Amino acid sequence: MSNSVYQINKGINQSIEFKGLKAQYIWYLGGGVVSLMILFAVMYIIGLPSLLCVGFIGTAGTFLVFKIYKMSNQYGEYGMMKALAKKQVPKCIRVYSRAIFLQI
């Protein structure tokens, strides 16, 4: 009987990661870059000097990249969704009437 060689698929069910960006932050960065390109086109069509457009878009793009990398490292794959969901939960529930308990 010959020996069989099996491949081991490591990383199954792992979140996608690209150059340190995890999961949905890749999409956030892509959307930010597309919006910066549209903003550059609008600024150029309006008639602003091209050097001013490039400088502003470069600064905004740098801020965008640093901010998204910071959020990716701070929250991780699901952390930001959990933090936003936690803000939606009320700190306490107040009932001013006994009627709700009498209906039970």
Short mmCIF file of the C-alpha atoms (twelve columns), coordinates in Angstrom:
data_MODEL
# 
_entry.id   MODEL 
# 
loop_
_atom_site.group_PDB 
_atom_site.id 
_atom_site.type_symbol 
_atom_site.label_atom_id 
_atom_site.label_alt_id 
_atom_site.label_comp_id 
_atom_site.label_asym_id 
_atom_site.label_seq_id 
_atom_site.Cartn_x 
_atom_site.Cartn_y 
_atom_site.Cartn_z 
_atom_site.pdbx_PDB_model_num 
ATOM 1   C CA . MET A 1   0.000   0.000  0.000   1 
ATOM 2   C CA . SER A 2   1.460   3.392  -0.976  1 
ATOM 3   C CA . ASN A 3   1.568   6.316  1.376   1 
ATOM 4   C CA . SER A 4   -1.066  8.957  0.698   1 
ATOM 5   C CA . VAL A 5   -0.232  12.633 0.921   1 
ATOM 6   C CA . TYR A 6   -2.985  14.838 2.273   1 
ATOM 7   C CA . GLN A 7   -3.009  18.594 2.126   1 
ATOM 8   C CA . ILE A 8   -3.818  20.427 5.316   1 
ATOM 9   C CA . ASN A 9   -5.987  23.481 4.766   1 
ATOM 10  C CA . LYS A 10  -4.960  25.873 7.496   1 
ATOM 11  C CA . GLY A 11  -6.963  28.974 8.122   1 
ATOM 12  C CA . ILE A 12  -10.404 27.639 7.289   1 
ATOM 13  C CA . ASN A 13  -13.162 29.845 8.764   1 
ATOM 14  C CA . GLN A 14  -10.612 32.564 9.482   1 
ATOM 15  C CA . SER A 15  -11.435 36.137 8.618   1 
ATOM 16  C CA . ILE A 16  -9.761  37.611 5.578   1 
ATOM 17  C CA . GLU A 17  -6.713  39.753 6.292   1 
ATOM 18  C CA . PHE A 18  -4.760  41.969 3.908   1 
ATOM 19  C CA . LYS A 19  -1.608  43.783 5.044   1 
ATOM 20  C CA . GLY A 20  -2.871  43.978 8.621   1 
ATOM 21  C CA . LEU A 21  -6.436  45.044 7.797   1 
ATOM 22  C CA . LYS A 22  -9.026  42.613 9.070   1 
ATOM 23  C CA . ALA A 23  -12.462 41.715 7.678   1 
ATOM 24  C CA . GLN A 24  -14.715 44.708 6.950   1 
ATOM 25  C CA . TYR A 25  -11.951 47.294 7.296   1 
ATOM 26  C CA . ILE A 26  -10.682 46.289 3.842   1 
ATOM 27  C CA . TRP A 27  -14.052 47.376 2.434   1 
ATOM 28  C CA . TYR A 28  -13.966 50.600 4.455   1 
ATOM 29  C CA . LEU A 29  -10.553 51.468 3.018   1 
ATOM 30  C CA . GLY A 30  -11.707 50.635 -0.514  1 
ATOM 31  C CA . GLY A 31  -14.813 52.792 -0.139  1 
ATOM 32  C CA . GLY A 32  -12.722 55.622 1.266   1 
ATOM 33  C CA . VAL A 33  -10.294 55.489 -1.661  1 
ATOM 34  C CA . VAL A 34  -13.155 55.507 -4.186  1 
ATOM 35  C CA . SER A 35  -14.783 58.474 -2.428  1 
ATOM 36  C CA . LEU A 36  -11.444 60.335 -2.427  1 
ATOM 37  C CA . MET A 37  -11.132 59.724 -6.169  1 
ATOM 38  C CA . ILE A 38  -14.617 61.121 -6.731  1 
ATOM 39  C CA . LEU A 39  -13.812 64.109 -4.509  1 
ATOM 40  C CA . PHE A 40  -10.636 64.755 -6.508  1 
ATOM 41  C CA . ALA A 41  -12.602 64.671 -9.768  1 
ATOM 42  C CA . VAL A 42  -15.192 67.105 -8.392  1 
ATOM 43  C CA . MET A 43  -12.516 69.486 -7.104  1 
ATOM 44  C CA . TYR A 44  -10.685 69.360 -10.447 1 
ATOM 45  C CA . ILE A 45  -13.887 69.941 -12.444 1 
ATOM 46  C CA . ILE A 46  -14.794 72.923 -10.248 1 
ATOM 47  C CA . GLY A 47  -11.525 74.492 -11.312 1 
ATOM 48  C CA . LEU A 48  -9.346  74.349 -8.226  1 
ATOM 49  C CA . PRO A 49  -5.607  74.190 -8.927  1 
ATOM 50  C CA . SER A 50  -4.437  70.620 -9.409  1 
ATOM 51  C CA . LEU A 51  -1.633  70.984 -6.851  1 
ATOM 52  C CA . LEU A 52  -4.178  72.021 -4.223  1 
ATOM 53  C CA . CYS A 53  -6.393  69.052 -5.160  1 
ATOM 54  C CA . VAL A 54  -3.502  66.590 -4.930  1 
ATOM 55  C CA . GLY A 55  -2.338  68.043 -1.610  1 
ATOM 56  C CA . PHE A 56  -5.791  67.897 -0.050  1 
ATOM 57  C CA . ILE A 57  -6.535  64.388 -1.329  1 
ATOM 58  C CA . GLY A 58  -3.098  63.173 -0.214  1 
ATOM 59  C CA . THR A 59  -3.614  64.560 3.287   1 
ATOM 60  C CA . ALA A 60  -7.140  63.161 3.508   1 
ATOM 61  C CA . GLY A 61  -5.960  59.791 2.178   1 
ATOM 62  C CA . THR A 62  -3.169  59.612 4.749   1 
ATOM 63  C CA . PHE A 63  -5.627  60.430 7.537   1 
ATOM 64  C CA . LEU A 64  -8.048  57.805 6.174   1 
ATOM 65  C CA . VAL A 65  -5.421  55.046 6.081   1 
ATOM 66  C CA . PHE A 66  -4.123  55.779 9.587   1 
ATOM 67  C CA . LYS A 67  -7.646  55.979 11.019  1 
ATOM 68  C CA . ILE A 68  -8.770  52.699 9.439   1 
ATOM 69  C CA . TYR A 69  -5.605  50.867 10.524  1 
ATOM 70  C CA . LYS A 70  -6.116  52.212 14.054  1 
ATOM 71  C CA . MET A 71  -9.731  50.975 14.121  1 
ATOM 72  C CA . SER A 72  -8.679  47.597 12.715  1 
ATOM 73  C CA . ASN A 73  -6.053  47.140 15.422  1 
ATOM 74  C CA . GLN A 74  -8.250  48.535 18.216  1 
ATOM 75  C CA . TYR A 75  -11.483 46.673 17.535  1 
ATOM 76  C CA . GLY A 76  -10.474 43.633 15.490  1 
ATOM 77  C CA . GLU A 77  -12.880 41.645 13.363  1 
ATOM 78  C CA . TYR A 78  -16.138 42.071 15.290  1 
ATOM 79  C CA . GLY A 79  -15.205 44.557 18.012  1 
ATOM 80  C CA . MET A 80  -16.564 47.694 16.364  1 
ATOM 81  C CA . MET A 81  -19.932 46.067 15.696  1 
ATOM 82  C CA . LYS A 82  -20.055 44.951 19.329  1 
ATOM 83  C CA . ALA A 83  -19.151 48.444 20.554  1 
ATOM 84  C CA . LEU A 84  -21.862 50.025 18.392  1 
ATOM 85  C CA . ALA A 85  -24.405 47.427 19.556  1 
ATOM 86  C CA . LYS A 86  -23.478 48.036 23.193  1 
ATOM 87  C CA . LYS A 87  -24.347 51.728 22.785  1 
ATOM 88  C CA . GLN A 88  -27.865 50.741 21.684  1 
ATOM 89  C CA . VAL A 89  -28.601 48.777 24.864  1 
ATOM 90  C CA . PRO A 90  -30.296 50.919 27.538  1 
ATOM 91  C CA . LYS A 91  -28.480 51.266 30.851  1 
ATOM 92  C CA . CYS A 92  -31.673 50.594 32.791  1 
ATOM 93  C CA . ILE A 93  -35.368 50.017 32.194  1 
ATOM 94  C CA . ARG A 94  -37.801 52.081 34.204  1 
ATOM 95  C CA . VAL A 95  -41.417 51.127 34.669  1 
ATOM 96  C CA . TYR A 96  -43.669 53.763 36.195  1 
ATOM 97  C CA . SER A 97  -46.829 51.686 36.200  1 
ATOM 98  C CA . ARG A 98  -47.840 48.349 37.680  1 
ATOM 99  C CA . ALA A 99  -50.148 47.653 34.734  1 
ATOM 100 C CA . ILE A 100 -47.552 45.683 32.805  1 
ATOM 101 C CA . PHE A 101 -47.043 43.321 35.749  1 
ATOM 102 C CA . LEU A 102 -50.768 42.918 36.368  1 
ATOM 103 C CA . GLN A 103 -51.262 41.710 32.772  1 
ATOM 104 C CA . ILE A 104 -48.811 38.837 33.212  1 
# 
